[in-house]
Amino acid sequence: MIHSTCDPADKLAILRQQDSFRDWQSLDDKRVCVLCEKQFSGHDVIVSADGSGYELRCPTGGCHSHVHQWIYPLNPLISDKTSADWWQALGNSKPTQVA
């Protein structure tokens, strides 16, 4: 089992290999977990061997998220425009007002 204290070069290589969603330039890169909403760096990620490869987990105690549930800080999952126009996805020309 490899933990977050493994060799930095190896850890960065593992992050780059296992995270097909986002780029890791260095272990100083930050991510935010969408489950626990905590920010952490590549240094903090929990890396463990799972027999056929590696498993990456959020370093926050009690959080069970994996790499696909981490986002870049200050980068929302959707753009401001998309968020403002969410109602268009429903096929309506205007949002419905709720009284």
C-alpha positions as CSV (number, residue, x, y, z in Angstrom):
1,M,0.0,0.0,0.0
2,I,1.3,3.4,-0.9
3,H,0.2,6.4,1.1
4,S,0.4,10.2,0.5
5,T,4.0,10.0,1.8
6,C,5.3,8.1,-1.2
7,D,8.1,9.5,-3.4
8,P,6.8,12.9,-4.8
9,A,7.9,12.0,-8.4
10,D,6.0,8.7,-8.2
11,K,3.0,10.3,-6.7
12,L,2.8,12.9,-9.4
13,A,3.1,10.2,-12.1
14,I,0.3,8.3,-10.4
15,L,-1.9,11.3,-10.3
16,R,-1.3,12.1,-13.9
17,Q,-2.0,8.5,-14.9
18,Q,-5.1,8.0,-12.8
19,D,-6.8,11.4,-13.3
20,S,-8.1,11.4,-16.8
21,F,-10.4,14.3,-15.9
22,R,-7.9,17.1,-15.0
23,D,-4.2,17.9,-15.5
24,W,-1.7,17.8,-12.7
25,Q,1.3,20.1,-13.3
26,S,2.7,19.5,-9.9
27,L,1.8,18.2,-6.4
28,D,1.1,21.8,-5.4
29,D,-2.0,21.9,-7.7
30,K,-5.2,22.3,-5.8
31,R,-8.5,20.5,-6.1
32,V,-11.8,20.8,-4.3
33,C,-13.9,17.8,-3.4
34,V,-17.5,18.1,-4.5
35,L,-18.6,15.8,-1.7
36,C,-16.9,17.4,1.4
37,E,-16.2,20.8,-0.2
38,K,-12.6,20.8,1.1
39,Q,-9.7,22.0,-0.8
40,F,-6.4,20.0,-0.9
41,S,-3.2,19.6,-3.0
42,G,-1.7,16.7,-4.7
43,H,0.6,16.3,-1.7
44,D,-2.5,15.5,0.4
45,V,-4.2,12.9,-1.9
46,I,-4.3,9.4,-0.4
47,V,-2.8,6.9,-2.9
48,S,-3.1,3.2,-2.3
49,A,-2.4,0.1,-4.3
50,D,-5.5,-1.9,-5.2
51,G,-3.9,-5.0,-6.7
52,S,-4.3,-4.0,-10.4
53,G,-3.3,-0.3,-10.0
54,Y,-3.8,2.6,-7.7
55,E,-6.8,4.1,-6.0
56,L,-6.8,7.9,-5.3
57,R,-9.0,9.2,-2.4
58,C,-9.8,12.5,-0.9
59,P,-7.6,13.2,2.1
60,T,-10.5,14.5,4.2
61,G,-11.3,12.2,7.1
62,G,-14.6,10.4,6.6
63,C,-14.9,11.5,2.9
64,H,-15.0,8.6,0.4
65,S,-14.7,10.6,-2.9
66,H,-12.4,9.6,-5.7
67,V,-10.6,11.6,-8.4
68,H,-13.7,12.0,-10.7
69,Q,-15.4,14.0,-7.8
70,W,-12.6,16.6,-7.6
71,I,-12.8,19.9,-9.4
72,Y,-10.4,22.8,-10.0
73,P,-10.8,25.5,-7.3
74,L,-12.7,28.6,-8.3
75,N,-13.9,26.8,-11.4
76,P,-17.6,25.9,-11.2
77,L,-18.9,22.8,-12.7
78,I,-20.8,24.9,-15.2
79,S,-20.3,28.4,-16.5
80,D,-22.1,31.4,-15.2
81,K,-24.0,31.7,-18.5
82,T,-25.1,28.1,-18.4
83,S,-26.2,28.5,-14.8
84,A,-28.2,31.6,-15.6
85,D,-29.9,29.9,-18.6
86,W,-30.5,26.5,-16.9
87,W,-34.2,26.7,-17.7
88,Q,-33.5,26.6,-21.5
89,A,-32.6,22.9,-21.0
90,L,-36.3,22.3,-20.2
91,G,-37.4,23.6,-23.6
92,N,-39.2,26.6,-22.2
93,S,-38.7,30.1,-23.6
94,K,-38.9,31.7,-20.1
95,P,-38.3,30.3,-16.6
96,T,-41.5,29.5,-14.7
97,Q,-42.2,31.8,-11.8
98,V,-43.1,30.1,-8.6
99,A,-45.5,32.1,-6.4
